[in-house]
Amino acid sequence: MAACPKCGAAVSQGSAFCSACGSSVASAIPPAPGGSADTAAASGVTSNVAAVLCYVLGFITGIVFLVMEPYKRDKFVRFHAFQSIFFSIVVVIFNIVWSNLFRAVLFPAGFLWTIFSLVGALIYLAIFVFWLFLMYKAYSNETFMIPVIGEMAAKQAAKQDI
């Protein structure tokens, strides 16, 4: 229980005014439980772990964390959820374009097929390593922004329409 800074009377938690003298005691009373640390403790997952989990299955877990109650209000988790969704969309589009280009143009062309399959393997390896890097940055409580995607994710995360 907190004490009134003016008269010293006991003030119950959640009261804005002292019942004895009537002065404002909002600054003397500690905030009620339910802040971000209590939310993380109640749900069992901290913000940085939730941000990492946003990347695990790409846009699926990103969407899940955008609708889960304690995390949809956390800007850090929202940013990583949106960045995960946008990054996954870019990777899927790249995969469709690369595979169609590979099948249509390069498959019949003998030696070029070998070169482009090796290039494709290197590109997919680079995407995988970058995906791991994004998860590492999220776990380290950093908001690493991918050049175009990160800006879009920051704009979406800043919107508070929930």
C-alpha positions as CSV (number, residue, x, y, z in Angstrom):
1,M,0.0,0.0,0.0
2,A,1.2,3.5,-0.8
3,A,1.1,6.6,1.4
4,C,-0.3,10.0,0.5
5,P,2.7,12.4,-0.1
6,K,0.8,15.3,1.5
7,C,-0.8,13.8,4.7
8,G,0.8,10.4,4.9
9,A,-2.5,8.4,5.0
10,A,-2.6,5.0,3.5
11,V,-4.0,5.0,-0.1
12,S,-5.3,1.9,-1.8
13,Q,-3.8,0.9,-5.1
14,G,-5.7,2.2,-8.1
15,S,-7.0,5.3,-6.2
16,A,-6.2,8.7,-7.8
17,F,-7.0,10.8,-4.7
18,C,-6.3,10.5,-1.0
19,S,-9.4,9.6,1.0
20,A,-8.2,11.6,4.0
21,C,-7.1,15.0,2.4
22,G,-8.3,14.7,-1.2
23,S,-5.0,15.5,-2.8
24,S,-3.8,13.7,-6.0
25,V,-1.7,10.7,-5.3
26,A,-1.3,9.3,-8.9
27,S,2.4,9.8,-8.8
28,A,2.9,8.1,-5.4
29,I,1.1,4.8,-6.4
30,P,3.1,2.3,-8.4
31,P,1.4,1.2,-11.6
32,A,-1.0,-1.7,-11.4
33,P,0.1,-5.1,-12.6
34,G,-0.5,-5.8,-16.2
35,G,2.4,-4.0,-17.9
36,S,4.5,-5.6,-20.6
37,A,6.7,-7.5,-18.2
38,D,3.7,-9.0,-16.4
39,T,2.1,-9.8,-19.8
40,A,5.3,-11.7,-20.9
41,A,5.4,-13.5,-17.5
42,A,1.7,-14.5,-17.8
43,S,2.0,-15.7,-21.4
44,G,5.4,-17.3,-20.9
45,V,6.9,-15.7,-24.1
46,T,8.9,-12.5,-24.0
47,S,8.8,-10.0,-26.9
48,N,12.1,-11.0,-28.4
49,V,11.1,-14.7,-28.5
50,A,7.8,-13.8,-30.0
51,A,9.6,-11.7,-32.6
52,V,11.8,-14.7,-33.5
53,L,8.8,-17.0,-33.7
54,C,7.2,-14.5,-36.2
55,Y,10.0,-15.6,-38.7
56,V,9.7,-19.4,-38.1
57,L,7.0,-20.2,-40.6
58,G,7.1,-16.9,-42.4
59,F,3.8,-15.2,-43.0
60,I,1.8,-17.9,-41.1
61,T,3.4,-17.2,-37.7
62,G,3.6,-13.5,-38.6
63,I,-0.2,-13.4,-38.9
64,V,-0.7,-15.5,-35.8
65,F,1.3,-13.0,-33.7
66,L,-0.6,-10.0,-35.2
67,V,-3.8,-11.4,-33.8
68,M,-2.6,-12.9,-30.5
69,E,-3.8,-10.6,-27.7
70,P,-0.7,-9.7,-25.7
71,Y,1.5,-9.3,-28.8
72,K,-0.7,-7.4,-31.2
73,R,-0.1,-4.3,-29.1
74,D,3.7,-4.7,-28.8
75,K,5.3,-2.5,-31.6
76,F,8.4,-4.6,-31.6
77,V,6.6,-7.9,-32.2
78,R,4.2,-6.1,-34.7
79,F,7.3,-4.8,-36.7
80,H,8.9,-8.2,-36.9
81,A,5.5,-9.9,-37.8
82,F,5.0,-7.5,-40.7
83,Q,8.6,-7.8,-41.8
84,S,8.3,-11.5,-41.7
85,I,5.1,-11.4,-43.8
86,F,6.6,-9.1,-46.4
87,F,9.9,-11.0,-46.6
88,S,8.0,-14.3,-47.1
89,I,6.0,-12.8,-49.9
90,V,9.1,-11.5,-51.6
91,V,10.7,-15.0,-51.3
92,V,7.7,-16.7,-52.6
93,I,7.5,-14.4,-55.6
94,F,11.2,-14.8,-56.3
95,N,10.8,-18.6,-56.1
96,I,7.9,-18.5,-58.6
97,V,9.8,-16.3,-61.0
98,W,13.1,-18.2,-60.7
99,S,11.5,-21.6,-61.2
100,N,9.5,-20.5,-64.2
101,L,12.5,-18.9,-65.8
102,F,14.5,-22.0,-65.1
103,R,11.9,-24.3,-66.6
104,A,11.0,-22.2,-69.6
105,V,14.3,-20.9,-70.7
106,L,17.2,-22.8,-69.2
107,F,16.0,-26.4,-68.8
108,P,16.5,-27.3,-72.5
109,A,19.9,-25.5,-72.6
110,G,22.4,-28.3,-71.3
111,F,25.4,-26.5,-69.9
112,L,23.5,-23.4,-68.8
113,W,21.2,-25.6,-66.8
114,T,24.1,-26.6,-64.6
115,I,25.3,-23.1,-64.1
116,F,21.9,-21.7,-63.2
117,S,21.1,-24.5,-60.9
118,L,24.3,-23.8,-59.0
119,V,23.5,-20.0,-58.9
120,G,20.0,-20.9,-57.7
121,A,21.4,-23.0,-54.9
122,L,23.6,-20.2,-53.8
123,I,20.7,-17.7,-53.9
124,Y,18.5,-20.0,-51.8
125,L,21.4,-20.5,-49.4
126,A,21.8,-16.8,-49.1
127,I,18.1,-16.4,-48.4
128,F,18.3,-19.0,-45.7
129,V,21.3,-17.4,-44.0
130,F,19.6,-14.0,-44.2
131,W,16.5,-15.5,-42.6
132,L,18.6,-16.8,-39.8
133,F,20.2,-13.4,-39.5
134,L,16.8,-11.8,-39.1
135,M,15.9,-14.2,-36.4
136,Y,19.1,-13.5,-34.6
137,K,18.5,-9.7,-34.7
138,A,15.0,-10.2,-33.4
139,Y,16.3,-12.3,-30.5
140,S,18.8,-9.6,-29.8
141,N,16.0,-7.0,-29.4
142,E,17.1,-5.2,-32.5
143,T,14.8,-3.9,-35.2
144,F,17.0,-4.6,-38.3
145,M,15.1,-3.1,-41.3
146,I,15.4,-4.7,-44.7
147,P,15.7,-1.7,-47.1
148,V,12.3,-1.5,-48.7
149,I,10.4,-4.2,-46.7
150,G,11.5,-2.8,-43.3
151,E,10.1,0.6,-44.1
152,M,6.8,-0.8,-45.1
153,A,6.8,-3.0,-41.9
154,A,7.6,0.0,-39.7
155,K,4.7,1.9,-41.2
156,Q,2.3,-0.9,-40.6
157,A,3.6,-1.6,-37.1
158,A,3.1,2.1,-36.2
159,K,-0.6,1.9,-37.1
160,Q,-2.6,1.3,-34.0
161,D,-6.0,0.3,-35.4
162,I,-6.6,-2.5,-33.0
